[in-house]
Amino acid sequence: MNKPKAKAMGGTIALNKRARHEYHIDERHEAGLALQGWEVKALRAG
């Protein structure tokens, strides 16, 4: 049998709908982490 496809990484993790409703947001910023070596393996292993 074929393995089920993994979900694509990325996408929105959190939204603050109340802040968007009550305030005008001028700028958006994204931040992330770059994992290397054993860190990636540990996440994949669970």
C-alpha positions as CSV (number, residue, x, y, z in Angstrom):
1,M,0.0,0.0,0.0
2,N,1.1,3.6,-0.5
3,K,1.9,5.8,2.4
4,P,-0.5,8.7,3.0
5,K,1.0,12.0,1.9
6,A,2.3,14.3,4.6
7,K,0.6,17.7,4.9
8,A,2.6,20.5,3.4
9,M,4.5,22.5,6.0
10,G,3.7,26.1,6.3
11,G,0.5,28.0,6.5
12,T,-1.0,30.0,9.3
13,I,-0.5,28.8,12.8
14,A,-2.2,31.6,14.7
15,L,-4.5,34.5,13.9
16,N,-5.7,37.3,16.2
17,K,-9.1,38.1,14.7
18,R,-10.1,40.5,17.4
19,A,-6.9,42.6,16.8
20,R,-7.7,42.7,13.1
21,H,-11.3,43.8,13.8
22,E,-10.4,46.5,16.4
23,Y,-7.2,47.9,14.9
24,H,-5.8,48.9,11.5
25,I,-2.6,46.8,11.0
26,D,0.0,48.6,8.8
27,E,2.7,46.0,8.7
28,R,3.0,42.2,9.0
29,H,6.2,40.4,10.0
30,E,7.1,36.7,9.8
31,A,9.6,34.9,11.9
32,G,10.9,31.4,11.8
33,L,13.6,29.0,12.9
34,A,16.2,27.2,10.8
35,L,16.8,23.7,12.1
36,Q,19.9,21.8,11.3
37,G,21.1,18.2,11.6
38,W,20.0,16.3,14.7
39,E,17.2,18.9,15.4
40,V,15.4,18.0,12.2
41,K,15.9,14.2,12.8
42,A,14.5,14.6,16.4
43,L,11.4,16.4,15.1
44,R,10.8,13.8,12.4
45,A,11.2,10.9,14.9
46,G,8.6,12.5,17.2
